[in-house]
Amino acid sequence: NREQSKVDDEDVSSLLTEFTICFITHGYGNLIQNLRLKLMSQKPSSTFINMNSCFLRIILFCIIFADYLEVKLPEVEPVFSPEIMSYIVFEGLQTFENLGIES
């Protein structure tokens, strides 16, 4: 008769926090870089616009969790690389220009 180990909410919260920090610091940068390359290789379309919007939400997700979990900037630096920041600025300017043309 083996004793069952009990998992409480604090244990689950601790594991999820540890997983999230590990994912943000070790995998998130690669995910963002690969998604950026995929977006840059696609022709603009409605799917592209939706994916671009998702891309920005994914970065926002990282910012929110990194701040909440007090992850240091060097650990999330790949997410905020010059290539990523340049892409965001480029897309923002292009969207602004398109709005000006349409109005």
Order of alpha helices (4+ residues) and beta strands (2+ residues): alpha-alpha-alpha-alpha-alpha
